[in-house]
Amino acid sequence: PVDLWSLGLIYTINISKNISGNSDVNIIMTLTTPGCSMGNVMAMDIKSKLEMNDLVDTADVEVTFDPPWTPEMMSDEARVKLGFPASSEQPNKLEKEEGPWE
């Protein structure tokens, strides 16, 4: 129920105009776990959908695991939809474990 952007799986999107006036799109994304077998499928799906757009000449989608994905990368809306507390509701780790800083 949550898109890749809101999940924090898209690290960068670079769009550059080329000599034809159209654009080349380069995306670097990750997966929630390196063991996910859907990485190449998702990357190829994104690439093919982008290249169906008449204004896009080429698309390149790279899957990386650096940095590794963590749930903190999700938007607050995604966190709530998936049952995580919103980031503003997260307790201060130092206060929780060691008490407040003075």
Secondary structure by P-SEA (a helix, b strand, c coil): cccccccccccbbbbbbccccbbbbbbbbccccccccaaaaaaaaaaaaaaacccccbbbbbbbcccccccccccaaaaaaacccccccccccccccccccc
